[in-house]
């Protein structure tokens, strides 16, 4: 990896967040873009009601500036940015409907899926036509590839949808998704270097730096939330890098925390619908630990540590 490019990406990305934060957050508050807290959630969260959301806008501007400054208009970076910003737009519309239009359900699922289908189609077309993305799937540890043929394009869609929704589910505590994505992005920067994708490594560093800087405002007690604007975009960023490096299966390990969060929701729903009983006190699982009596900061720090362990495990598999 070009160390100077990585430093440029990190510095520019972090500075954009740190400089814009003191201006953007008060404006979000003036516009009354406040987060509404669901009543069935932990009671301690009610104090967070009204905290400005859509702070993910700062992250998007920052990672875009950092990526372009460090890597220029390199095609793979542009495609990764398209996926990231595209999901950011979907998330922004979702946030806008929830916060401004006061419609709790936000963007309708079919509209979200349509946007994500468009993302998947663009990635498949541009990736295969201009970036040499094949329909082969790399198997970690075995270091073998299997050609999935046309089914690979279906896989791309599920990678995008699964990752964006998983990061979105994880974004439930102050700094939880922000820090976990930062760890995953740093691990993916190493993966990009190992796979000879220097430009994408700079993109990952820009993502990580933006998230780390955002913790200045998002760590407990949070002054701003990233909202779906940020969580869907960051999920899209990780998915895009996985697809462009042909490490879709490795993403399951690097994003182990996101996978666990998602599985906890699925298990809870299936259990309740089939037996009428809940496996967890509340899902996603970070709320379960809160209701067990863990402090929010303890849950967050433990999940960050788990994310690091998953990331290191993934690197051992390369």
C-alpha positions as CSV (number, residue, x, y, z in Angstrom):
1,X,0.0,0.0,0.0
2,X,1.1,3.5,-0.8
3,X,1.7,4.8,2.8
4,X,1.5,8.4,1.7
5,X,-1.8,7.9,-0.1
6,X,-3.2,6.1,3.0
7,X,-2.1,9.0,5.2
8,X,-3.7,11.5,2.8
9,X,-6.9,9.5,2.9
10,X,-6.9,9.3,6.7
11,X,-6.0,13.0,7.3
12,X,-8.4,14.5,4.8
13,X,-11.3,12.2,5.8
14,X,-10.8,12.8,9.6
15,X,-10.4,16.5,9.2
16,X,-13.6,16.9,7.2
17,X,-15.6,15.3,10.0
18,X,-13.9,17.1,12.8
19,X,-14.2,20.5,11.1
20,X,-17.8,20.1,9.8
21,X,-19.2,18.5,13.0
22,X,-19.5,21.7,15.1
23,X,-21.4,23.4,12.3
24,X,-23.5,20.5,11.0
25,X,-24.8,19.2,14.3
26,X,-26.3,22.6,15.5
27,X,-28.0,22.9,12.1
28,X,-29.5,19.4,12.3
29,X,-30.8,20.4,15.8
30,X,-32.3,23.7,14.4
31,X,-34.0,21.7,11.6
32,X,-35.4,19.4,14.3
33,X,-33.9,16.4,12.7
34,X,-34.1,14.6,16.0
35,X,-34.2,10.8,16.6
36,X,-37.4,9.3,17.9
37,X,-36.8,6.4,20.3
38,X,-39.1,3.4,20.2
39,X,-41.0,2.9,23.5
40,X,-40.4,-0.8,23.6
41,X,-36.6,-0.2,23.7
42,X,-34.5,0.0,26.9
43,X,-35.9,2.8,29.2
44,X,-32.4,4.4,29.5
45,X,-32.6,5.2,25.8
46,X,-35.6,7.6,26.2
47,X,-33.1,10.3,27.3
48,X,-31.7,10.1,23.7
49,X,-34.9,11.2,22.1
50,X,-34.4,14.3,20.1
51,X,-30.7,13.8,19.5
52,X,-29.9,15.0,16.0
53,X,-29.7,12.2,13.3
54,X,-28.5,12.1,9.7
55,X,-25.0,12.8,10.9
56,X,-23.9,10.2,8.4
57,X,-23.9,13.0,5.9
58,X,-20.6,14.1,7.5
59,X,-19.1,10.7,7.1
60,X,-20.1,10.5,3.4
61,X,-18.6,13.9,2.5
62,X,-15.5,12.9,4.5
63,X,-14.8,9.5,3.0
64,X,-15.5,10.9,-0.5
65,X,-13.1,13.7,-0.1
66,X,-10.4,11.4,1.5
67,X,-10.8,8.7,-1.2
68,X,-10.6,11.1,-4.1
69,X,-7.7,13.1,-2.7
70,X,-5.7,9.9,-2.1
71,X,-6.7,7.7,-5.0
72,X,-8.0,10.2,-7.6
73,X,-10.6,8.9,-10.1
74,X,-9.4,5.3,-10.0
75,X,-12.3,3.2,-11.4
76,X,-12.6,0.7,-8.5
77,X,-12.7,3.6,-6.0
78,X,-15.4,5.4,-8.1
79,X,-17.5,2.3,-8.2
80,X,-17.1,1.8,-4.4
81,X,-18.1,5.4,-3.9
82,X,-21.1,5.0,-6.1
83,X,-22.3,2.0,-4.0
84,X,-21.6,3.9,-0.8
85,X,-23.2,7.1,-1.8
86,X,-26.1,5.3,-3.5
87,X,-27.0,3.6,-0.3
88,X,-26.4,6.8,1.6
89,X,-29.1,8.4,-0.6
90,X,-31.5,5.5,0.2
91,X,-30.7,6.0,3.9
92,X,-31.2,9.7,3.7
93,X,-34.6,9.4,2.1
94,X,-35.5,6.8,4.8
95,X,-34.4,9.2,7.6
96,X,-36.1,12.2,6.0
97,X,-39.4,10.3,5.8
98,X,-39.1,9.2,9.4
99,X,-37.9,12.5,10.9
100,X,-39.5,15.2,8.7
101,X,-42.6,13.4,7.4
102,X,-43.1,11.7,10.8
103,X,-43.8,8.3,9.2
104,X,-42.2,5.8,11.5
105,X,-41.8,3.0,8.9
106,X,-39.8,5.3,6.7
107,X,-39.1,4.3,3.1
108,X,-41.2,1.4,1.9
109,X,-39.3,-1.9,1.7
110,X,-40.1,-2.3,-2.1
111,X,-38.5,1.1,-2.8
112,X,-35.4,0.2,-0.7
113,X,-35.1,-3.1,-2.6
114,X,-35.5,-1.3,-6.0
115,X,-32.6,1.0,-5.1
116,X,-30.4,-1.9,-4.0
117,X,-31.3,-3.9,-7.1
118,X,-30.1,-0.9,-9.1
119,X,-26.8,-0.8,-7.1
120,X,-26.3,-4.5,-7.7
121,X,-26.9,-4.2,-11.5
122,X,-24.5,-1.3,-11.8
123,X,-21.8,-3.1,-9.8
124,X,-22.3,-6.3,-11.9
125,X,-22.2,-4.4,-15.2
126,X,-19.3,-2.0,-14.5
127,X,-17.4,-4.6,-12.5
128,X,-17.5,-7.3,-15.2
129,X,-17.2,-4.9,-18.2
130,X,-14.4,-2.6,-17.0
131,X,-12.8,-3.9,-13.8
132,X,-12.4,-7.6,-14.6
133,X,-14.8,-8.8,-11.9
134,X,-15.6,-12.4,-12.8
135,X,-18.4,-14.7,-11.6
136,X,-15.9,-16.8,-9.6
137,X,-16.1,-16.9,-5.8
138,X,-12.9,-17.2,-3.8
139,X,-13.0,-19.7,-1.0
140,X,-10.9,-18.6,2.1
141,X,-8.4,-21.0,3.7
142,X,-8.7,-23.4,0.7
143,X,-7.6,-20.6,-1.6
144,X,-9.7,-22.0,-4.4
145,X,-12.3,-20.4,-6.7
146,X,-15.6,-21.7,-7.8
147,X,-17.4,-20.3,-10.8
148,X,-21.0,-19.5,-9.8
149,X,-22.0,-18.4,-13.3
150,X,-25.1,-16.2,-13.5
151,X,-26.0,-17.0,-9.9
152,X,-23.1,-14.8,-8.8
153,X,-25.1,-11.7,-9.8
154,X,-27.8,-12.9,-7.4
155,X,-25.1,-13.3,-4.7
156,X,-24.0,-9.6,-5.3
157,X,-27.5,-8.5,-4.5
158,X,-27.6,-10.5,-1.3
159,X,-24.2,-9.3,-0.2
160,X,-25.3,-5.7,-0.6
161,X,-28.7,-6.1,1.0
162,X,-27.4,-8.3,3.8
163,X,-24.4,-6.1,4.7
164,X,-26.3,-2.8,4.6
165,X,-29.1,-4.2,6.8
166,X,-26.7,-5.8,9.2
167,X,-24.8,-2.6,9.8
168,X,-28.1,-0.8,10.1
169,X,-29.2,-3.3,12.9
170,X,-25.9,-2.8,14.7
171,X,-26.4,1.0,14.8
172,X,-28.4,0.9,18.1
173,X,-25.9,2.2,20.7
174,X,-23.7,5.2,20.9
175,X,-20.6,4.5,18.8
176,X,-21.4,0.8,18.3
177,X,-21.7,0.7,14.5
178,X,-19.2,3.5,14.0
179,X,-16.4,1.8,15.8
180,X,-17.2,-1.7,14.5
181,X,-17.2,-0.4,10.9
182,X,-13.9,1.4,11.5
183,X,-12.3,-1.9,12.7
184,X,-13.7,-3.8,9.7
185,X,-12.6,-1.1,7.3
186,X,-9.0,-1.2,8.6
187,X,-9.0,-5.0,8.3
188,X,-10.2,-4.7,4.7
189,X,-7.5,-2.2,4.0
190,X,-5.0,-4.9,4.8
191,X,-6.9,-7.4,2.7
192,X,-6.8,-4.9,-0.2
193,X,-3.1,-4.6,0.1
194,X,-2.7,-8.4,0.1
195,X,-4.8,-8.7,-3.0
196,X,-2.9,-5.9,-4.8
197,X,-5.8,-3.3,-4.6
198,X,-3.9,-0.3,-3.3
199,X,-6.5,2.3,-4.4
200,X,-9.2,0.4,-2.6
201,X,-7.0,0.2,0.5
202,X,-7.0,4.0,0.5
203,X,-10.8,4.0,0.2
204,X,-11.0,1.7,3.3
205,X,-8.6,3.9,5.2
206,X,-10.8,6.9,4.4
207,X,-13.9,5.0,5.6
208,X,-12.1,4.1,8.8
209,X,-10.8,7.6,9.5
210,X,-14.2,9.1,8.9
211,X,-15.7,6.7,11.4
212,X,-13.0,7.2,14.0
213,X,-13.4,11.0,13.7
214,X,-17.2,10.7,13.9
215,X,-16.8,9.0,17.3
216,X,-15.8,12.5,18.6
217,X,-19.5,13.3,18.3
218,X,-21.0,9.9,18.4
219,X,-19.4,8.2,21.4
220,X,-21.5,8.0,24.6
221,X,-23.2,10.3,25.3
222,X,-23.8,10.9,21.6
223,X,-24.3,14.4,20.3
224,X,-25.4,13.1,16.9
225,X,-26.4,9.8,15.3
226,X,-25.4,8.7,11.9
227,X,-28.9,7.5,11.0
228,X,-29.8,5.2,8.1
229,X,-27.9,7.8,6.0
230,X,-24.7,6.6,7.5
231,X,-25.4,2.9,8.4
232,X,-26.7,1.9,5.0
233,X,-23.9,3.8,3.3
234,X,-21.2,2.2,5.5
235,X,-22.7,-1.3,4.9
236,X,-22.6,-0.5,1.2
237,X,-18.9,0.5,1.4
238,X,-17.9,-2.8,3.1
239,X,-20.0,-4.8,0.6
240,X,-18.5,-3.0,-2.4
241,X,-14.9,-3.7,-1.2
242,X,-15.8,-7.3,-0.6
243,X,-17.1,-7.6,-4.2
244,X,-14.3,-5.8,-5.8
245,X,-11.7,-7.8,-4.0
246,X,-13.6,-11.1,-4.6
247,X,-13.7,-11.8,-0.8
248,X,-17.4,-11.9,-0.3
249,X,-17.1,-15.0,2.0
250,X,-14.4,-13.3,4.0
251,X,-16.8,-10.4,4.7
252,X,-18.9,-12.9,6.8
253,X,-15.9,-13.2,9.1
254,X,-14.6,-9.6,9.1
255,X,-18.2,-8.5,9.7
256,X,-18.8,-11.2,12.3
257,X,-20.4,-8.7,14.8
258,X,-22.8,-7.6,12.1
259,X,-23.7,-11.3,11.3
260,X,-24.3,-12.0,15.0
261,X,-26.5,-9.0,15.4
262,X,-28.6,-10.1,12.3
263,X,-28.8,-13.7,13.5
264,X,-30.1,-12.6,16.9
265,X,-33.0,-10.8,15.2
266,X,-33.8,-13.7,13.0
267,X,-33.6,-16.2,15.9
268,X,-35.8,-14.0,18.1
269,X,-38.5,-13.6,15.4
270,X,-38.6,-17.3,14.5
271,X,-38.6,-18.4,18.1
272,X,-41.4,-16.0,19.1
273,X,-43.5,-16.8,16.0
274,X,-43.2,-20.6,16.5
275,X,-43.1,-21.0,20.2
276,X,-44.3,-17.7,21.6
277,X,-41.0,-17.4,23.6
278,X,-38.1,-15.1,23.2
279,X,-34.5,-16.4,23.2
280,X,-33.1,-12.9,24.1
281,X,-34.4,-10.3,26.4
282,X,-34.4,-8.0,23.4
283,X,-32.9,-8.1,19.9
284,X,-30.6,-7.1,18.3
285,X,-28.4,-8.8,20.8
286,X,-26.7,-5.6,22.1
287,X,-30.0,-4.7,23.8
288,X,-30.0,-8.1,25.4
289,X,-26.7,-7.3,27.2
290,X,-28.0,-3.9,28.2
291,X,-31.1,-5.5,29.8
292,X,-28.7,-7.9,31.6
293,X,-27.4,-4.9,33.4
294,X,-24.3,-4.1,31.3
295,X,-23.5,-0.4,30.9
296,X,-23.9,0.9,27.3
297,X,-20.2,1.7,27.1
298,X,-19.3,-1.8,28.3
299,X,-21.4,-3.4,25.5
300,X,-19.9,-1.1,22.9
301,X,-16.3,-1.7,23.9
302,X,-16.9,-5.5,24.1
303,X,-18.4,-5.5,20.6
304,X,-15.5,-3.4,19.3
305,X,-13.1,-6.0,20.7
306,X,-15.1,-8.8,19.2
307,X,-15.0,-7.0,15.8
308,X,-11.2,-6.8,16.1
309,X,-10.9,-10.5,16.9
310,X,-13.1,-11.4,13.9
311,X,-11.0,-9.1,11.7
312,X,-7.7,-10.7,12.9
313,X,-9.2,-14.2,12.4
314,X,-10.2,-13.2,8.8
315,X,-6.6,-12.0,8.1
316,X,-5.3,-15.4,9.2
317,X,-7.6,-17.0,6.6
318,X,-6.2,-15.1,3.7
